[in-house]
Amino acid sequence: MTQVGYFLFALLTLAVIASGIGVVYERHQGRVLFAELTRLTRERDEMNFEYGRLQLEQSTLAEPNRIEQVARGQLGMDAAPPAAVVIIRR
């Protein structure tokens, strides 16, 4: 084998090794990214569940009967007598 032959053999050997390392690295990156995707999907699902629960809680707390109960019970508020109500029209 000539010197050029040894050089080409060494170059091709390095290219094969580099290619193999590249494949291993890319597979590892794929696994890491898949694990991250799985974690983020689970987190999204948990947040969607929490959002639905909060919407239900908000609709429950915003019901007029509930607001009136809190106003009367906790705040000591009462409806204004009809004589104290002033209607403003444009």
Backbone as XML, in Angstrom:
<?xml version="1.0"?>
<chain id="A" units="angstrom">
  <residue number="1" name="MET">
    <atom name="N" x="0.841" y="-1.168" z="0.000"/>
    <atom name="CA" x="0.000" y="0.000" z="0.000"/>
    <atom name="C" x="0.890" y="1.237" z="0.000"/>
  </residue>
  <residue number="2" name="THR">
    <atom name="N" x="0.444" y="2.191" z="-0.713"/>
    <atom name="CA" x="1.227" y="3.424" z="-0.790"/>
    <atom name="C" x="0.834" y="4.348" z="0.341"/>
  </residue>
  <residue number="3" name="GLN">
    <atom name="N" x="1.562" y="5.438" z="0.393"/>
    <atom name="CA" x="1.278" y="6.423" z="1.428"/>
    <atom name="C" x="-0.117" y="7.021" z="1.243"/>
  </residue>
  <residue number="4" name="VAL">
    <atom name="N" x="-0.519" y="7.225" z="0.016"/>
    <atom name="CA" x="-1.860" y="7.747" z="-0.267"/>
    <atom name="C" x="-2.899" y="6.730" z="0.169"/>
  </residue>
  <residue number="5" name="GLY">
    <atom name="N" x="-2.651" y="5.453" z="0.001"/>
    <atom name="CA" x="-3.567" y="4.393" z="0.412"/>
    <atom name="C" x="-3.754" y="4.378" z="1.920"/>
  </residue>
  <residue number="6" name="TYR">
    <atom name="N" x="-2.646" y="4.519" z="2.666"/>
    <atom name="CA" x="-2.740" y="4.580" z="4.134"/>
    <atom name="C" x="-3.527" y="5.813" z="4.586"/>
  </residue>
  <residue number="7" name="PHE">
    <atom name="N" x="-3.272" y="6.903" z="3.893"/>
    <atom name="CA" x="-3.979" y="8.142" z="4.238"/>
    <atom name="C" x="-5.481" y="7.989" z="4.002"/>
  </residue>
  <residue number="8" name="LEU">
    <atom name="N" x="-5.852" y="7.435" z="2.860"/>
    <atom name="CA" x="-7.271" y="7.231" z="2.560"/>
    <atom name="C" x="-7.903" y="6.245" z="3.539"/>
  </residue>
  <residue number="9" name="PHE">
    <atom name="N" x="-7.163" y="5.179" z="3.881"/>
    <atom name="CA" x="-7.669" y="4.217" z="4.856"/>
    <atom name="C" x="-7.902" y="4.882" z="6.210"/>
  </residue>
  <residue number="10" name="ALA">
    <atom name="N" x="-6.953" y="5.684" z="6.668"/>
    <atom name="CA" x="-7.085" y="6.392" z="7.949"/>
    <atom name="C" x="-8.235" y="7.387" z="7.892"/>
  </residue>
  <residue number="11" name="LEU">
    <atom name="N" x="-8.355" y="8.080" z="6.773"/>
    <atom name="CA" x="-9.432" y="9.058" z="6.620"/>
    <atom name="C" x="-10.803" y="8.380" z="6.648"/>
  </residue>
  <residue number="12" name="LEU">
    <atom name="N" x="-10.923" y="7.271" z="5.926"/>
    <atom name="CA" x="-12.198" y="6.550" z="5.910"/>
    <atom name="C" x="-12.503" y="5.946" z="7.282"/>
  </residue>
  <residue number="13" name="THR">
    <atom name="N" x="-11.491" y="5.470" z="7.989"/>
    <atom name="CA" x="-11.688" y="4.929" z="9.336"/>
    <atom name="C" x="-12.198" y="6.012" z="10.273"/>
  </residue>
  <residue number="14" name="LEU">
    <atom name="N" x="-11.580" y="7.176" z="10.207"/>
    <atom name="CA" x="-12.037" y="8.305" z="11.032"/>
    <atom name="C" x="-13.463" y="8.717" z="10.667"/>
  </residue>
  <residue number="15" name="ALA">
    <atom name="N" x="-13.771" y="8.695" z="9.374"/>
    <atom name="CA" x="-15.128" y="9.067" z="8.942"/>
    <atom name="C" x="-16.150" y="8.070" z="9.480"/>
  </residue>
  <residue number="16" name="VAL">
    <atom name="N" x="-15.815" y="6.771" z="9.461"/>
    <atom name="CA" x="-16.736" y="5.753" z="9.981"/>
    <atom name="C" x="-16.916" y="5.929" z="11.485"/>
  </residue>
  <residue number="17" name="ILE">
    <atom name="N" x="-15.840" y="6.157" z="12.208"/>
    <atom name="CA" x="-15.924" y="6.354" z="13.657"/>
    <atom name="C" x="-16.739" y="7.602" z="13.984"/>
  </residue>
  <residue number="18" name="ALA">
    <atom name="N" x="-16.475" y="8.698" z="13.268"/>
    <atom name="CA" x="-17.220" y="9.941" z="13.501"/>
    <atom name="C" x="-18.703" y="9.743" z="13.193"/>
  </residue>
  <residue number="19" name="SER">
    <atom name="N" x="-18.987" y="9.011" z="12.127"/>
    <atom name="CA" x="-20.382" y="8.747" z="11.771"/>
    <atom name="C" x="-21.071" y="7.924" z="12.867"/>
  </residue>
  <residue number="20" name="GLY">
    <atom name="N" x="-20.365" y="6.920" z="13.379"/>
    <atom name="CA" x="-20.931" y="6.102" z="14.461"/>
    <atom name="C" x="-21.187" y="6.924" z="15.708"/>
  </residue>
  <residue number="21" name="ILE">
    <atom name="N" x="-20.254" y="7.776" z="16.067"/>
    <atom name="CA" x="-20.446" y="8.653" z="17.233"/>
    <atom name="C" x="-21.616" y="9.598" z="16.995"/>
  </residue>
  <residue number="22" name="GLY">
    <atom name="N" x="-21.727" y="10.095" z="15.776"/>
    <atom name="CA" x="-22.849" y="10.975" z="15.444"/>
    <atom name="C" x="-24.193" y="10.277" z="15.588"/>
  </residue>
  <residue number="23" name="VAL">
    <atom name="N" x="-24.259" y="9.018" z="15.143"/>
    <atom name="CA" x="-25.504" y="8.247" z="15.249"/>
    <atom name="C" x="-25.863" y="8.027" z="16.717"/>
  </residue>
  <residue number="24" name="VAL">
    <atom name="N" x="-24.876" y="7.650" z="17.520"/>
    <atom name="CA" x="-25.128" y="7.424" z="18.948"/>
    <atom name="C" x="-25.595" y="8.709" z="19.610"/>
  </residue>
  <residue number="25" name="TYR">
    <atom name="N" x="-24.945" y="9.835" z="19.284"/>
    <atom name="CA" x="-25.320" y="11.121" z="19.874"/>
    <atom name="C" x="-26.745" y="11.509" z="19.484"/>
  </residue>
  <residue number="26" name="GLU">
    <atom name="N" x="-27.084" y="11.354" z="18.219"/>
    <atom name="CA" x="-28.428" y="11.716" z="17.755"/>
    <atom name="C" x="-29.499" y="10.836" z="18.383"/>
  </residue>
  <residue number="27" name="ARG">
    <atom name="N" x="-29.213" y="9.565" z="18.554"/>
    <atom name="CA" x="-30.186" y="8.684" z="19.229"/>
    <atom name="C" x="-30.372" y="9.102" z="20.680"/>
  </residue>
  <residue number="28" name="HIS">
    <atom name="N" x="-29.283" y="9.441" z="21.327"/>
    <atom name="CA" x="-29.374" y="9.907" z="22.717"/>
    <atom name="C" x="-30.199" y="11.190" z="22.790"/>
  </residue>
  <residue number="29" name="GLN">
    <atom name="N" x="-29.925" y="12.121" z="21.891"/>
    <atom name="CA" x="-30.688" y="13.371" z="21.858"/>
    <atom name="C" x="-32.170" y="13.087" z="21.613"/>
  </residue>
  <residue number="30" name="GLY">
    <atom name="N" x="-32.468" y="12.157" z="20.736"/>
    <atom name="CA" x="-33.856" y="11.784" z="20.469"/>
    <atom name="C" x="-34.542" y="11.257" z="21.720"/>
  </residue>
  <residue number="31" name="ARG">
    <atom name="N" x="-33.840" y="10.446" z="22.480"/>
    <atom name="CA" x="-34.411" y="9.913" z="23.721"/>
    <atom name="C" x="-34.617" y="11.008" z="24.754"/>
  </residue>
  <residue number="32" name="VAL">
    <atom name="N" x="-33.644" y="11.898" z="24.863"/>
    <atom name="CA" x="-33.766" y="13.018" z="25.810"/>
    <atom name="C" x="-34.958" y="13.886" z="25.431"/>
  </residue>
  <residue number="33" name="LEU">
    <atom name="N" x="-35.085" y="14.205" z="24.151"/>
    <atom name="CA" x="-36.191" y="15.054" z="23.705"/>
    <atom name="C" x="-37.541" y="14.356" z="23.860"/>
  </residue>
  <residue number="34" name="PHE">
    <atom name="N" x="-37.577" y="13.038" z="23.638"/>
    <atom name="CA" x="-38.827" y="12.310" z="23.832"/>
    <atom name="C" x="-39.231" y="12.324" z="25.302"/>
  </residue>
  <residue number="35" name="ALA">
    <atom name="N" x="-38.265" y="12.163" z="26.198"/>
    <atom name="CA" x="-38.568" y="12.217" z="27.632"/>
    <atom name="C" x="-39.098" y="13.602" z="28.007"/>
  </residue>
  <residue number="36" name="GLU">
    <atom name="N" x="-38.503" y="14.651" z="27.441"/>
    <atom name="CA" x="-38.964" y="16.022" z="27.705"/>
    <atom name="C" x="-40.377" y="16.224" z="27.154"/>
  </residue>
  <residue number="37" name="LEU">
    <atom name="N" x="-40.631" y="15.704" z="25.952"/>
    <atom name="CA" x="-41.968" y="15.808" z="25.364"/>
    <atom name="C" x="-42.995" y="15.103" z="26.238"/>
  </residue>
  <residue number="38" name="THR">
    <atom name="N" x="-42.655" y="13.928" z="26.741"/>
    <atom name="CA" x="-43.567" y="13.182" z="27.610"/>
    <atom name="C" x="-43.856" y="13.967" z="28.883"/>
  </residue>
  <residue number="39" name="ARG">
    <atom name="N" x="-42.810" y="14.550" z="29.472"/>
    <atom name="CA" x="-42.992" y="15.337" z="30.700"/>
    <atom name="C" x="-43.866" y="16.560" z="30.435"/>
  </residue>
  <residue number="40" name="LEU">
    <atom name="N" x="-43.613" y="17.251" z="29.332"/>
    <atom name="CA" x="-44.402" y="18.444" z="29.019"/>
    <atom name="C" x="-45.852" y="18.092" z="28.682"/>
  </residue>
  <residue number="41" name="THR">
    <atom name="N" x="-46.060" y="16.968" z="28.029"/>
    <atom name="CA" x="-47.434" y="16.523" z="27.726"/>
    <atom name="C" x="-48.190" y="16.235" z="29.017"/>
  </residue>
  <residue number="42" name="ARG">
    <atom name="N" x="-47.524" y="15.564" z="29.953"/>
    <atom name="CA" x="-48.151" y="15.276" z="31.241"/>
    <atom name="C" x="-48.451" y="16.571" z="31.992"/>
  </residue>
  <residue number="43" name="GLU">
    <atom name="N" x="-47.503" y="17.518" z="31.945"/>
    <atom name="CA" x="-47.713" y="18.806" z="32.619"/>
    <atom name="C" x="-48.871" y="19.571" z="31.983"/>
  </residue>
  <residue number="44" name="ARG">
    <atom name="N" x="-48.971" y="19.530" z="30.650"/>
    <atom name="CA" x="-50.086" y="20.181" z="29.947"/>
    <atom name="C" x="-51.412" y="19.577" z="30.366"/>
  </residue>
  <residue number="45" name="ASP">
    <atom name="N" x="-51.471" y="18.248" z="30.442"/>
    <atom name="CA" x="-52.708" y="17.577" z="30.835"/>
    <atom name="C" x="-53.103" y="17.945" z="32.264"/>
  </residue>
  <residue number="46" name="GLU">
    <atom name="N" x="-52.113" y="18.020" z="33.159"/>
    <atom name="CA" x="-52.400" y="18.419" z="34.538"/>
    <atom name="C" x="-52.912" y="19.858" z="34.594"/>
  </residue>
  <residue number="47" name="MET">
    <atom name="N" x="-52.325" y="20.732" z="33.794"/>
    <atom name="CA" x="-52.768" y="22.128" z="33.770"/>
    <atom name="C" x="-54.169" y="22.255" z="33.176"/>
  </residue>
  <residue number="48" name="ASN">
    <atom name="N" x="-54.467" y="21.472" z="32.151"/>
    <atom name="CA" x="-55.822" y="21.491" z="31.589"/>
    <atom name="C" x="-56.844" y="21.030" z="32.615"/>
  </residue>
  <residue number="49" name="PHE">
    <atom name="N" x="-56.492" y="20.008" z="33.391"/>
    <atom name="CA" x="-57.384" y="19.529" z="34.445"/>
    <atom name="C" x="-57.591" y="20.620" z="35.496"/>
  </residue>
  <residue number="50" name="GLU">
    <atom name="N" x="-56.491" y="21.259" z="35.911"/>
    <atom name="CA" x="-56.572" y="22.330" z="36.910"/>
    <atom name="C" x="-57.389" y="23.506" z="36.379"/>
  </residue>
  <residue number="51" name="TYR">
    <atom name="N" x="-57.216" y="23.848" z="35.092"/>
    <atom name="CA" x="-57.970" y="24.941" z="34.484"/>
    <atom name="C" x="-59.468" y="24.638" z="34.507"/>
  </residue>
  <residue number="52" name="GLY">
    <atom name="N" x="-59.849" y="23.413" z="34.170"/>
    <atom name="CA" x="-61.255" y="23.022" z="34.219"/>
    <atom name="C" x="-61.814" y="23.104" z="35.626"/>
  </residue>
  <residue number="53" name="ARG">
    <atom name="N" x="-61.004" y="22.665" z="36.600"/>
    <atom name="CA" x="-61.436" y="22.731" z="37.999"/>
    <atom name="C" x="-61.619" y="24.185" z="38.434"/>
  </residue>
  <residue number="54" name="LEU">
    <atom name="N" x="-60.704" y="25.062" z="38.030"/>
    <atom name="CA" x="-60.811" y="26.476" z="38.395"/>
    <atom name="C" x="-62.005" y="27.147" z="37.720"/>
  </residue>
  <residue number="55" name="GLN">
    <atom name="N" x="-62.293" y="26.764" z="36.473"/>
    <atom name="CA" x="-63.480" y="27.315" z="35.802"/>
    <atom name="C" x="-64.748" y="26.909" z="36.539"/>
  </residue>
  <residue number="56" name="LEU">
    <atom name="N" x="-64.811" y="25.661" z="36.954"/>
    <atom name="CA" x="-65.974" y="25.183" z="37.699"/>
    <atom name="C" x="-66.092" y="25.930" z="39.025"/>
  </residue>
  <residue number="57" name="GLU">
    <atom name="N" x="-64.972" y="26.107" z="39.715"/>
    <atom name="CA" x="-64.977" y="26.823" z="40.985"/>
    <atom name="C" x="-65.409" y="28.281" z="40.795"/>
  </residue>
  <residue number="58" name="GLN">
    <atom name="N" x="-64.916" y="28.912" z="39.727"/>
    <atom name="CA" x="-65.292" y="30.297" z="39.457"/>
    <atom name="C" x="-66.786" y="30.412" z="39.174"/>
  </residue>
  <residue number="59" name="SER">
    <atom name="N" x="-67.320" y="29.502" z="38.383"/>
    <atom name="CA" x="-68.745" y="29.583" z="38.077"/>
    <atom name="C" x="-69.586" y="29.345" z="39.332"/>
  </residue>
  <residue number="60" name="THR">
    <atom name="N" x="-69.096" y="28.500" z="40.225"/>
    <atom name="CA" x="-69.812" y="28.260" z="41.478"/>
    <atom name="C" x="-69.772" y="29.493" z="42.373"/>
  </residue>
  <residue number="61" name="LEU">
    <atom name="N" x="-68.596" y="30.109" z="42.483"/>
    <atom name="CA" x="-68.453" y="31.265" z="43.368"/>
    <atom name="C" x="-69.127" y="32.522" z="42.808"/>
  </residue>
  <residue number="62" name="ALA">
    <atom name="N" x="-69.322" y="32.572" z="41.501"/>
    <atom name="CA" x="-69.905" y="33.766" z="40.892"/>
    <atom name="C" x="-71.425" y="33.699" z="40.764"/>
  </residue>
  <residue number="63" name="GLU">
    <atom name="N" x="-72.051" y="32.649" z="41.269"/>
    <atom name="CA" x="-73.509" y="32.564" z="41.198"/>
    <atom name="C" x="-74.127" y="33.666" z="42.056"/>
  </residue>
  <residue number="64" name="PRO">
    <atom name="N" x="-75.184" y="34.302" z="41.565"/>
    <atom name="CA" x="-75.803" y="35.396" z="42.312"/>
    <atom name="C" x="-76.242" y="35.001" z="43.729"/>
  </residue>
  <residue number="65" name="ASN">
    <atom name="N" x="-76.775" y="33.803" z="43.902"/>
    <atom name="CA" x="-77.198" y="33.376" z="45.247"/>
    <atom name="C" x="-76.020" y="33.297" z="46.197"/>
  </residue>
  <residue number="66" name="ARG">
    <atom name="N" x="-74.893" y="32.800" z="45.705"/>
    <atom name="CA" x="-73.678" y="32.683" z="46.530"/>
    <atom name="C" x="-73.168" y="34.076" z="46.900"/>
  </residue>
  <residue number="67" name="ILE">
    <atom name="N" x="-73.161" y="34.987" z="45.943"/>
    <atom name="CA" x="-72.696" y="36.353" z="46.213"/>
    <atom name="C" x="-73.593" y="37.012" z="47.259"/>
  </residue>
  <residue number="68" name="GLU">
    <atom name="N" x="-74.897" y="36.803" z="47.131"/>
    <atom name="CA" x="-75.819" y="37.383" z="48.107"/>
    <atom name="C" x="-75.601" y="36.786" z="49.494"/>
  </residue>
  <residue number="69" name="GLN">
    <atom name="N" x="-75.369" y="35.470" z="49.569"/>
    <atom name="CA" x="-75.101" y="34.829" z="50.857"/>
    <atom name="C" x="-73.863" y="35.426" z="51.524"/>
  </residue>
  <residue number="70" name="VAL">
    <atom name="N" x="-72.790" y="35.597" z="50.756"/>
    <atom name="CA" x="-71.558" y="36.155" z="51.309"/>
    <atom name="C" x="-71.780" y="37.603" z="51.727"/>
  </residue>
  <residue number="71" name="ALA">
    <atom name="N" x="-72.491" y="38.366" z="50.895"/>
    <atom name="CA" x="-72.743" y="39.770" z="51.213"/>
    <atom name="C" x="-73.538" y="39.904" z="52.510"/>
  </residue>
  <residue number="72" name="ARG">
    <atom name="N" x="-74.530" y="39.058" z="52.684"/>
    <atom name="CA" x="-75.354" y="39.144" z="53.893"/>
    <atom name="C" x="-74.631" y="38.551" z="55.108"/>
  </residue>
  <residue number="73" name="GLY">
    <atom name="N" x="-74.051" y="37.363" z="54.935"/>
    <atom name="CA" x="-73.463" y="36.648" z="56.068"/>
    <atom name="C" x="-72.124" y="37.213" z="56.526"/>
  </residue>
  <residue number="74" name="GLN">
    <atom name="N" x="-71.173" y="37.354" z="55.630"/>
    <atom name="CA" x="-69.822" y="37.750" z="56.022"/>
    <atom name="C" x="-69.636" y="39.259" z="56.073"/>
  </residue>
  <residue number="75" name="LEU">
    <atom name="N" x="-70.330" y="39.975" z="55.206"/>
    <atom name="CA" x="-70.128" y="41.419" z="55.137"/>
    <atom name="C" x="-71.221" y="42.218" z="55.831"/>
  </residue>
  <residue number="76" name="GLY">
    <atom name="N" x="-72.270" y="41.546" z="56.243"/>
    <atom name="CA" x="-73.360" y="42.230" z="56.938"/>
    <atom name="C" x="-74.121" y="43.198" z="56.047"/>
  </residue>
  <residue number="77" name="MET">
    <atom name="N" x="-74.136" y="42.948" z="54.772"/>
    <atom name="CA" x="-74.833" y="43.837" z="53.836"/>
    <atom name="C" x="-76.295" y="43.406" z="53.724"/>
  </residue>
  <residue number="78" name="ASP">
    <atom name="N" x="-77.123" y="44.346" z="53.345"/>
    <atom name="CA" x="-78.530" y="44.067" z="53.155"/>
    <atom name="C" x="-78.995" y="44.865" z="51.946"/>
  </residue>
  <residue number="79" name="ALA">
    <atom name="N" x="-80.112" y="44.466" z="51.377"/>
    <atom name="CA" x="-80.641" y="45.187" z="50.226"/>
    <atom name="C" x="-81.086" y="46.579" z="50.664"/>
  </residue>
  <residue number="80" name="ALA">
    <atom name="N" x="-80.879" y="47.545" z="49.805"/>
    <atom name="CA" x="-81.283" y="48.922" z="50.112"/>
    <atom name="C" x="-82.801" y="49.022" z="50.057"/>
  </residue>
  <residue number="81" name="PRO">
    <atom name="N" x="-83.395" y="49.812" z="50.951"/>
    <atom name="CA" x="-84.844" y="49.999" z="50.876"/>
    <atom name="C" x="-85.194" y="50.722" z="49.575"/>
  </residue>
  <residue number="82" name="PRO">
    <atom name="N" x="-86.377" y="50.468" z="49.047"/>
    <atom name="CA" x="-86.759" y="51.073" z="47.772"/>
    <atom name="C" x="-86.649" y="52.585" z="47.755"/>
  </residue>
  <residue number="83" name="ALA">
    <atom name="N" x="-86.868" y="53.251" z="48.877"/>
    <atom name="CA" x="-86.783" y="54.707" z="48.899"/>
    <atom name="C" x="-85.351" y="55.207" z="48.730"/>
  </residue>
  <residue number="84" name="ALA">
    <atom name="N" x="-84.367" y="54.361" z="49.035"/>
    <atom name="CA" x="-82.964" y="54.773" z="48.943"/>
    <atom name="C" x="-82.383" y="54.505" z="47.570"/>
  </residue>
  <residue number="85" name="VAL">
    <atom name="N" x="-83.115" y="53.830" z="46.684"/>
    <atom name="CA" x="-82.617" y="53.501" z="45.343"/>
    <atom name="C" x="-82.884" y="54.662" z="44.413"/>
  </residue>
  <residue number="86" name="VAL">
    <atom name="N" x="-81.851" y="55.107" z="43.746"/>
    <atom name="CA" x="-81.963" y="56.206" z="42.769"/>
    <atom name="C" x="-81.620" y="55.640" z="41.402"/>
  </residue>
  <residue number="87" name="ILE">
    <atom name="N" x="-82.507" y="55.830" z="40.458"/>
    <atom name="CA" x="-82.272" y="55.348" z="39.099"/>
    <atom name="C" x="-81.826" y="56.529" z="38.253"/>
  </residue>
  <residue number="88" name="ILE">
    <atom name="N" x="-80.710" y="56.362" z="37.612"/>
    <atom name="CA" x="-80.140" y="57.431" z="36.768"/>
    <atom name="C" x="-80.318" y="57.013" z="35.323"/>
  </residue>
  <residue number="89" name="ARG">
    <atom name="N" x="-80.890" y="57.908" z="34.546"/>
    <atom name="CA" x="-81.099" y="57.614" z="33.128"/>
    <atom name="C" x="-80.380" y="58.674" z="32.302"/>
  </residue>
  <residue number="90" name="ARG">
    <atom name="N" x="-80.007" y="58.296" z="31.139"/>
    <atom name="CA" x="-79.297" y="59.224" z="30.249"/>
    <atom name="C" x="-80.243" y="60.023" z="29.430"/>
  </residue>
</chain>
